[in-house]
Amino acid sequence: MKIMIVDDEELIRNHLANLTEWGDIGCQITSVAANGVEALKRIPVDKPDLIITDIRMPLMNGIQLAEQIKVRFSHIRFLFLTAFSDFQYAQHAVKLGAADFILKPIQNAELLHAVDLIVQGEARISREDRFKQEKVIQAMLSPIAKVSDKYEVALENRLEDRETIVICVVIDNADVLKETGEVYSLFALREAVTQILHYNPYSYWDYSDSKGLYLILFKPHGDLWEMRADSMKMAGDMLERCKDSFPFTVSICISKVKSSLVYLDQAWKEIKDCLDYRMLLGKGSIISNDALPNLVKGNINGAEDQLNELTVMLRKGEKEKVPSYLLSISREMMGKGLTKTNIHTFALQVVQKVEMLLLEYNLRIPEEIQLHTRKTILSFDILFDLMVFLEQWVEEAADRIIAISQSQSVNGLVKEICTYLRSKSAEDMTLERLANEFHMNHSYLSRLIKKETGQNFRDLIWSYRIEDAKRMLLETRLKANEIAYEVGFKDPAHFSLLFKKHVGLSPMNYREQIKS
């Protein structure tokens, strides 16, 4: 296999190009380039089979290079060298069909192993054959093609009477992984899965999308083979293999047996139904369409009542009831076998209902966060994982509602306490008497007054008495010592001292200055 190295760092470029182990895995480095522009110029001359490229480069980065290769040299594979900070680019690279990713700093053994896997995979099926297979698959899946046209294509490939079954190995919650920056290798998945097929007599084609791998199996000639039973056995072996050698969980869906490749579109539809049912069964499932119950095309019974029950729960601050509420909902979904669409719809209704409740408390969620929440919900393939996310989201909303409710409640209580204390400030008021009046613990009441007003109980009542004294100094002709008794002080000297401390003037100077 001929390889081109593309990296703007000369040290890395030369190091990779000069690894002595390339020949051991059947590879040779035919050229190097410092960026995508230079690489594109060299490709027609050097004709590489694989390009190992950095993502971040000047002039043309690795993603842009891959996009150009996809259009102009579609047979060339590419492997990315990436840093953790490049994961947003790596997500796009998955869509472009990247063979694999190697994290920087580069480990020689890891890179050589990844390339060796690519070499082995390409050796099993030529690029020409793969291109031909993909053309046939697209023809069979075309929504506008006639059955007669499909039969002609099958006939040309001697597949018109070969029984067929489709096995789909799909990465659980693939969209969630992309959202969180987790990068997976579809090539590694293919290697793990197809190794099982090496020990079986079935010939197969494989076809991948961004979420997994489709295997189209053809029945061997003769009557010794039972496709339905054999496919279940292979699916079980594939699942075990992926547990050992693939870093993410997968589920496997199996179509009904088809009499010919002509009916591949039906098998694809059956796989989709299986994927919907995976929502209920959970990660690491094997779902055969033959055993699939009829999915209910409906909704949760009394969905509006269920949603209203949730809002009542949140208004009361009953956050602890949220898990059992959602568990009850998920059990109903499983019992009825609701479709993935039905489940997503109800989850979105929960979010919308709670967001409307938050608005009642003047708690607005920014538009971009609302959008992200909805995208996250729609990315879940597994009911359990969706409910875990939804439970956390609702509980966070409950915390916000409880906090604002408590704040409003405390503010109202403190206002009531201050109003009462203001009216009784001239009396011999103590903290214990005030606590008894409001049926509160006096220590808690003391802390609450300090927290909400910034003053302790004694300073607060003195401030009220000083305010009353200022009013009386202006509105009456009473002497300072008489006013002291009127507003609640027993010691006129203490009153004068506090008054000057609060106002900056003695009582009589204050009267004179204001009136003058």
Secondary structure, 3 states (H helix, E strand, C coil): CEEEEECCCHHHHHHHHCCHHHHHHCCEEEEEECCHHHHHHHHHHHCCCEEEEECCCCCCCHHHHHHHHHHHCCCCEEEEEECHHHHHHHHHHHHHCCCEEEECCCCHHHHHHHHHHHHHHHHHCCHHHHHHHHHHHHHHHCCCCCHHHHHHHHHHCCCCCCCEEEEEEEECCHHHHHHCCCCCCHHHHHHHHHHHHCCCCCEEEEEEECCEEEEEEECCCCCCCCHHHHHHHHHHHHHHHHHHHCCCCEEEEECCCECCHHHHHHHHHHHHHHHHHHHHHCCCCEEEHHHCCCCECCCCCCHHHHHHHHHHHHHCCCHHHHHHHHHHHHHHHHHHCECHHHHHHHHHHHHHHHHHHHHHCCCCCCHHHHHHHHHHHHHCCCHHHHHHHHHHHHHHHHHHHHHHHHHHHHHHHHHHHHHHHHHCCCCCCCHHHHHHHCCCCHHHHHHHHHHHHCCCHHHHHHHHHHHHHHHHHHHCCCCHHHHHHHHCCCCHHHHHHHHHHHHCCCHHHHHHHHHC
